[in-house]
């Protein structure tokens, strides 16, 4: 894979937020970027497809999820962990 996990996730999130990837920084929350609950679900689906992983996320109860969506950096870290577990 030529691009890093971080770069790909930022690209996915930028597409959902209708922003340039350069506007998406690791410390931003999805709310900061204008992504609502539907955009979040679409982002999760896109991430799952891009990395061929299953994200443990319940859209109805996001606060009970093991998947941290508190910031872009947290999402990147969670996806990196899932990808590493899958390839272990």
Secondary structure, DSSP 8 states (H G I E B T S, - for coil): --S-HHHHHHHHHHHHHT--GGG--TT--TTTTT--HHHHHHHHHHHHHHHT------GGGGGG-SS--SSHHHHHHHHHHHHHHHT-
